């Protein structure tokens, strides 16, 4: 009951559309699709609509979504839903690069399903389906992260110039102590 209330308040206050699907057990899963976040990624790339995006812009958008997941700005459900929205747009080109992106977008879009069935899906190794879907996503990010590194570094500079130098210095000190 409390979870239902929290979800209702969250979705009411966060410009979120729900995209639901039914799993093989007949359970309805309703991960969030945050339209506002999708639009903010488009805006960051200077786009009004995703259908205007060329391959490089699509790739960067996906890399930003993963980067935000890794930093905690996107939940797994949000990353998965945003990737699913990107995957749903048809593309005319059949280049190997686009095929690679589409494959990883598909894997990412399925994560919100497989994480909920991590112990229930038949396999010799529990969680292997989830792992087989998230590994290509993280490997793709690692392979192409350099395409957005300059922007990521600029974002870090904004943090530094935004008056949060002391917090950042403390983080650096604690990291150095551990290593």
N, C-alpha and C positions, 0 to 999 in steps of 0.2 A: 504494500500500500504506500509506504513512504517513498519507494523507488518510483512508483507511478506518479506520485505528486511531484517529486524532484524533476523527473523527465518532462512533465507537463509544464512546469515553471520554466525549465531550461529552454524548451523548444518555443514557448510563447515569447520569451525575451530575447531570442537570438536569431531572428529572421531565418528560420530553418524550415525547409520543406522536408517532408518525410518520404522516403522511398522504401517501400516494404517489399519483402519477398517471403515466400513460404519454403521452408526447407523440406527435406525428404521425410521428416517426422511429422509434418503438418503444422509445425510451429511457425508463426509469423515473426519475422525479424524486421525491425524498423530502425535501421541505422540512420543517423542524420545526414542530410545533404544540405550544407550551409550555402545557400545561394549567395549570400553576402560575401563569403570567402572566395567563392568561384569568381564573382565579379571583381573582387579586389586583385586577384591574380591577373585577370584580363587587363584591368586598369594599369597594373604595374608594367605590363608589356605594351601599353598604349593601344589596347584593343577594346572595341565596344562589344564584340561578340566572338565566340570561339571559332565560328566558321570562317572568320577573317584570318585566323592564325596560319602562318606558314609552318613548315616542319620545325625550323629552328625555334620559333616562338612556342610551339607545342612542347618541344623538348625542354626548353627553359622553364616553362610553366610547371611541368611535371617535376623537374629537379627542385624548383622552389617549394613545391608541395612536400616532397620528401625531406628537404632541408628543414622545413618547419615542423615536420613530424619528429625528426631527430632532435630538434631543440625543444620539443614539448608544446609548440604552438598549435599543432594539429594532433588530434587523437588518432588512433588507428582507424576508427570508424570514419572520421572525417577524411583522412588520407584515402581510404578505400573508396568512399563515395565520390570524392572529387576525381579520382582516377577513373571510376566507372562512368562518370559524366563525360570525361574526355574520350574514353574508349567508345562511347555511344555515337560519336560523330563519324559519319562515313568519310572515307578518304579515297580519292581517285588513284593516287600514285601507288605503285607496288615496289618501291625501292627497298633494299635490304635494311636501311636505317629506319624507315618507317615501319617495316615489319617487326624489327626489334623493339621499337617503341610500343607498338600496338600489343605485342606479346607481353611486355612488362606491365603495361596499363591493365591488361586483362588479369594478370596474376595479382596485381595490387588491388584491383576491384573485388577480388574474391576473398581477400584477407578477413574482412568483417564476418564472413560466413565460417571460414575454417578455424578462426580463433575460438569461436563458440562451440565447435565440435572437436576440439583438440584431443579429447580423450575418447570420443565416441566413434569416430570414423574407423572402419576396419583397416588395420594395417599392422604389420609386425612391430613397428616402432611408433608408439603413440606420439602424435604431434608431427609426424613426418609430412603430412599433407600441408600443414601450415608452414613448416620450414621450407618445403619445396616451392611454396608460393612467395615467401618473403625474401628468400635468398636472392633470386633474380632481381628483385626490386633494389635491394641494398647493393648488389654487384653493379647494377646499372648506374646507380648514384655514384658509386666509387669510380667507375669508368669515366663518367662524364661530368663529375663535379667541377672540374676545371673550367667548364663553360660558364659557370656562375660564380666562381670563386672571387672575382673582382667585386661583384655586387655584394657578396657575403662579407668580404673584408670592409667594404664601404659601410655596411650596416653596423659592423663592429666599431668603426670610427665614430658613427653617430652615438653609440652607447658611451664611448669614451668622452666625446665632446658634450654629451648631454648631462654632465655633472655626476656621473656614476663611476668616476675614476677610482675612488676608494674601494668600492665593491669589487671592481675588476682587479685591482691590485691585490686585495685579499685572496681572491680566487687564484691568482697566479702564485702568490706566496704559498698557499696551502698545497697547490699542485706540486710546486718545487720541493716542498718538505716530504711529500709522499714518494717522490721519485728521486 
